[in-house]
Amino acid sequence: MRIRIALVAATSYAGKTTESRGARLESAILPDLYNCDVLIVDDILDTGGTLRIVQDLVRSGRPRTVRTAVLLRKHDVAPPGIPVDFVGFDIEDEFVIGYGLDYDGLYRNLPYLGVLKSEFHEPERAS
């Protein structure tokens, strides 16, 4: 099977925060998607802001099909309006790290998923 892989960088958690600050697209260089079958793969679905931006971007290329897979879905907070075709695991609404997920650029390298305990991060301060 011939496939193309493209990367999109988007974020909704900046720096030392455990609360989404709103999603933003950082970079995206996509191939021509017209009439293609596209699978979007994302790490986690919580508020849905990041995934919505990426899905809209992909759909703007007029692909034949768009399907989405997420490793983790926070089942209590994930909005029903964000279509997801494949879910690895449903989890509670906790801040998870490891296996590519980070806090302030740290912990991505952990070979497992874990919940970030409050004593390992500074409490957020209101701006």
Backbone bond lengths (Angstrom), bond angles and torsions (degrees), N, CA, C in turn:
res aa  C-N    CA-C-N  psi(-1)  N-CA   C-N-CA  omega(-1)  CA-C   N-CA-C  phi
1 M - - - 1.439 - - 1.529 109.15 -
2 R 1.292 116.40 130.56 1.465 120.98 177.45 1.520 108.68 -91.91
3 I 1.329 115.96 125.42 1.458 120.35 178.82 1.524 110.23 -132.67
4 R 1.303 114.83 157.67 1.457 121.78 172.27 1.523 106.92 -118.22
5 I 1.308 116.08 141.71 1.458 121.11 176.95 1.522 107.73 -118.56
6 A 1.315 115.99 129.60 1.463 121.69 177.16 1.522 107.74 -126.48
7 L 1.318 115.72 150.34 1.457 120.67 -179.59 1.518 110.42 -113.22
8 V 1.322 114.50 139.21 1.454 122.45 174.89 1.517 106.18 -123.28
9 A 1.323 117.02 129.02 1.461 120.94 177.10 1.518 108.64 -103.59
10 A 1.326 115.03 118.57 1.461 121.20 178.37 1.517 107.21 -139.46
11 T 1.327 116.59 153.82 1.456 120.14 -177.96 1.514 110.84 -147.51
12 S 1.317 115.22 153.44 1.465 120.09 172.19 1.527 110.74 -135.71
13 Y 1.330 116.90 -3.24 1.467 121.96 178.02 1.518 107.76 -122.61
14 A 1.313 116.49 109.43 1.462 119.57 -177.97 1.522 110.25 -107.60
15 G 1.338 115.25 136.11 1.466 120.13 174.19 1.506 113.69 58.73
16 K 1.323 114.80 -137.84 1.463 121.22 -174.90 1.522 111.35 -90.68
17 T 1.314 115.80 63.54 1.457 120.21 177.88 1.517 109.98 -130.06
18 T 1.311 115.66 145.90 1.459 121.17 174.60 1.523 110.13 -115.83
19 E 1.329 116.31 10.64 1.460 123.00 176.39 1.523 108.36 -119.54
20 S 1.324 117.10 137.21 1.457 120.74 179.38 1.524 110.23 -61.00
21 R 1.321 115.49 135.62 1.470 122.11 177.81 1.525 110.97 -105.57
22 G 1.304 117.13 15.87 1.459 121.10 -176.87 1.518 109.89 95.46
23 A 1.290 116.14 137.65 1.459 121.24 -175.39 1.515 111.49 -78.90
24 R 1.348 113.80 147.70 1.465 119.19 174.57 1.526 108.74 -148.15
25 L 1.315 113.53 142.92 1.454 121.81 177.42 1.513 108.24 -84.16
26 E 1.334 117.12 126.65 1.462 120.85 179.70 1.521 112.01 -97.04
27 S 1.331 117.44 -39.43 1.457 120.84 176.73 1.519 109.74 -163.30
28 A 1.320 114.66 149.32 1.465 120.36 177.46 1.521 108.63 -159.25
29 I 1.299 115.69 122.46 1.457 121.61 172.88 1.523 105.29 -126.35
30 L 1.319 114.94 100.92 1.457 120.32 -176.32 1.515 111.07 -104.64
31 P 1.326 116.38 146.68 1.465 119.17 173.40 1.534 108.75 -73.83
32 D 1.302 116.23 176.76 1.464 120.63 174.73 1.529 107.66 -64.29
33 L 1.323 116.99 121.36 1.466 121.76 -176.68 1.523 112.98 -101.75
34 Y 1.317 117.11 -2.38 1.461 120.38 -175.53 1.530 111.03 -54.89
35 N 1.319 114.95 124.85 1.463 124.08 176.52 1.530 113.83 62.32
36 C 1.317 117.60 22.02 1.467 122.18 177.88 1.525 110.36 -97.87
37 D 1.303 115.78 161.09 1.461 122.21 170.92 1.524 106.33 -96.14
38 V 1.341 117.09 123.48 1.458 122.13 -173.31 1.528 110.04 -119.20
39 L 1.317 115.40 134.85 1.458 122.25 172.22 1.518 107.43 -116.38
40 I 1.322 116.75 118.26 1.464 122.66 174.62 1.519 107.18 -91.57
41 V 1.326 116.99 128.29 1.458 121.92 179.21 1.526 107.66 -116.69
42 D 1.330 116.17 123.87 1.461 121.16 -178.23 1.522 109.28 -129.00
43 D 1.333 115.76 157.24 1.458 119.24 -177.96 1.523 112.65 -77.43
44 I 1.349 117.70 -48.14 1.458 119.33 -172.79 1.523 110.44 -146.74
45 L 1.313 115.74 141.96 1.459 122.26 174.73 1.517 107.88 -114.59
46 D 1.341 115.14 113.89 1.465 118.64 173.37 1.525 108.84 -123.16
47 T 1.316 120.24 -84.42 1.468 120.64 -179.35 1.523 112.23 -75.32
48 G 1.318 117.41 -23.98 1.461 121.62 178.43 1.513 114.92 90.25
49 G 1.326 118.31 -5.46 1.458 120.78 -176.88 1.514 113.78 -61.01
50 T 1.312 117.19 -48.04 1.465 121.44 -178.99 1.525 110.67 -64.92
51 L 1.316 116.46 -47.25 1.459 119.83 -177.61 1.529 110.74 -64.34
52 R 1.310 118.03 -37.14 1.475 120.96 177.87 1.535 110.15 -61.39
53 I 1.316 117.96 -43.87 1.467 121.28 178.76 1.527 110.69 -60.32
54 V 1.326 116.92 -45.35 1.464 120.91 -178.11 1.527 110.44 -68.19
55 Q 1.330 117.84 -43.57 1.465 119.93 178.44 1.524 111.05 -60.78
56 D 1.322 117.79 -42.73 1.471 120.69 178.73 1.525 110.91 -63.87
57 L 1.331 117.08 -41.68 1.458 121.23 178.17 1.522 110.84 -59.93
58 V 1.320 116.59 -47.13 1.471 121.07 -179.40 1.528 110.20 -64.47
59 R 1.326 117.40 -45.20 1.469 120.05 -179.21 1.530 112.24 -62.28
60 S 1.328 116.86 -28.04 1.465 119.45 179.22 1.523 111.77 -64.86
61 G 1.326 117.68 -19.37 1.461 122.38 176.70 1.515 113.53 -83.70
62 R 1.322 117.78 1.73 1.466 125.08 177.80 1.534 114.07 55.93
63 P 1.344 116.88 52.55 1.465 118.92 176.40 1.539 110.65 -71.88
64 R 1.316 116.06 163.39 1.465 121.41 177.19 1.528 109.86 -67.89
65 T 1.344 116.50 -47.67 1.462 121.22 178.45 1.524 109.54 -138.76
66 V 1.319 115.47 151.91 1.460 122.25 173.72 1.518 107.30 -133.06
67 R 1.317 115.59 122.86 1.464 121.23 175.61 1.517 106.96 -125.94
68 T 1.323 115.29 155.03 1.462 120.80 -175.29 1.518 110.73 -130.11
69 A 1.344 115.04 137.07 1.465 122.16 175.57 1.528 108.04 -125.04
70 V 1.329 116.29 136.78 1.460 121.36 174.65 1.525 108.57 -127.56
71 L 1.329 115.37 142.65 1.457 119.31 176.46 1.526 110.05 -69.74
72 L 1.335 116.30 -46.12 1.460 122.01 -176.66 1.518 110.44 -127.35
73 R 1.332 116.27 142.81 1.459 121.92 173.87 1.523 108.26 -132.69
74 K 1.328 116.01 124.47 1.465 120.38 174.77 1.525 106.62 -79.82
75 H 1.328 115.77 95.14 1.463 121.20 -168.60 1.521 114.14 -61.50
76 D 1.330 118.92 -26.41 1.465 120.32 -178.77 1.518 113.56 -81.73
77 V 1.333 118.54 -19.38 1.463 120.54 -176.54 1.527 113.88 -119.56
78 A 1.323 118.54 -12.93 1.464 121.06 -179.24 1.531 109.28 -65.45
79 P 1.334 116.86 125.98 1.464 119.43 -178.58 1.527 111.59 -69.85
80 P 1.319 117.52 139.51 1.466 119.72 -179.54 1.519 113.55 -67.66
81 G 1.334 118.27 -17.14 1.458 121.50 -178.31 1.514 114.84 -79.87
82 I 1.324 118.14 -0.85 1.465 121.76 178.34 1.532 107.51 -101.44
83 P 1.343 117.46 108.32 1.460 118.73 -177.24 1.532 112.33 -71.36
84 V 1.312 116.61 128.72 1.456 123.13 176.63 1.529 107.54 -132.10
85 D 1.318 115.54 124.98 1.463 120.57 -176.34 1.521 113.27 -89.91
86 F 1.329 116.54 -31.32 1.460 120.91 -176.13 1.525 109.65 -134.66
87 V 1.330 117.16 129.85 1.463 122.87 179.58 1.520 108.10 -126.98
88 G 1.358 115.46 125.16 1.456 118.68 176.64 1.525 111.24 -70.05
89 F 1.342 115.79 -55.23 1.455 120.93 -177.57 1.523 110.66 -145.60
90 D 1.321 116.75 139.81 1.460 121.50 167.98 1.519 107.56 -90.16
91 I 1.348 116.26 135.89 1.461 120.71 -178.24 1.527 109.51 -130.59
92 E 1.331 115.25 167.84 1.457 121.54 175.33 1.532 109.46 -74.07
93 D 1.317 116.67 169.19 1.463 122.31 -179.89 1.528 109.59 -81.65
94 E 1.339 115.40 76.57 1.460 122.44 178.09 1.527 108.04 -131.12
95 F 1.325 116.38 157.43 1.463 120.36 179.95 1.517 108.38 -83.24
96 V 1.340 116.29 115.54 1.457 120.63 -176.18 1.526 110.77 -106.31
97 I 1.313 114.73 149.84 1.466 123.10 -179.57 1.523 109.14 -133.25
98 G 1.320 114.53 167.38 1.458 120.69 176.90 1.513 111.87 94.26
99 Y 1.305 115.21 164.38 1.461 123.15 178.48 1.528 111.25 52.21
100 G 1.343 115.38 39.57 1.453 121.54 177.97 1.520 114.25 101.75
101 L 1.313 118.63 -16.98 1.463 122.15 178.27 1.518 109.42 -89.37
102 D 1.352 116.29 138.63 1.454 117.92 -173.01 1.518 113.06 -128.45
103 Y 1.315 114.13 169.83 1.459 124.63 168.33 1.521 105.67 -131.21
104 D 1.325 117.07 115.06 1.465 122.68 -179.74 1.535 111.73 53.83
105 G 1.325 116.26 39.03 1.450 120.89 178.60 1.525 114.79 79.37
106 L 1.314 118.04 1.49 1.468 122.31 -177.61 1.533 111.01 -108.42
107 Y 1.318 115.72 158.76 1.465 125.64 171.88 1.529 114.93 78.81
108 R 1.335 119.79 -1.12 1.469 120.32 177.72 1.526 111.53 -58.77
109 N 1.329 116.00 -30.22 1.456 121.17 -173.62 1.520 114.14 -78.73
110 L 1.318 118.50 -7.46 1.467 119.43 -179.52 1.525 109.58 -61.34
111 P 1.328 118.13 135.57 1.462 120.90 -178.14 1.531 112.42 -84.74
112 Y 1.322 116.95 23.25 1.462 122.83 179.07 1.523 108.05 -153.19
113 L 1.319 116.18 168.26 1.458 122.13 174.36 1.516 108.66 -99.05
114 G 1.328 116.45 140.05 1.454 120.51 178.15 1.514 110.74 -147.78
115 V 1.312 115.89 164.06 1.459 121.98 176.81 1.519 107.83 -90.87
116 L 1.343 116.68 130.78 1.452 121.44 178.61 1.523 108.96 -75.07
117 K 1.312 116.45 116.12 1.458 120.91 179.22 1.517 110.35 -76.20
118 S 1.313 116.75 147.19 1.464 120.80 -174.90 1.517 112.82 -60.88
119 E 1.328 119.02 -29.27 1.467 119.31 -179.91 1.525 113.47 -70.34
120 F 1.332 117.90 -10.21 1.459 121.31 178.93 1.517 113.38 -96.87
121 H 1.322 117.00 1.15 1.457 118.92 175.40 1.518 109.53 -141.33
122 E 1.308 113.83 153.99 1.452 119.79 -179.56 1.521 109.12 -74.19
123 P 1.335 117.98 142.83 1.454 118.25 174.91 1.526 110.00 -63.60
124 E 1.332 114.89 144.18 1.468 118.33 179.19 1.501 110.52 -69.87
125 R 1.321 114.79 143.92 1.461 120.95 176.63 1.514 109.08 -108.40
126 A 1.303 116.03 138.31 1.462 119.69 178.47 1.516 109.64 -66.85
127 S 1.336 116.24 138.58 1.467 120.82 -179.96 1.503 110.62 -90.29
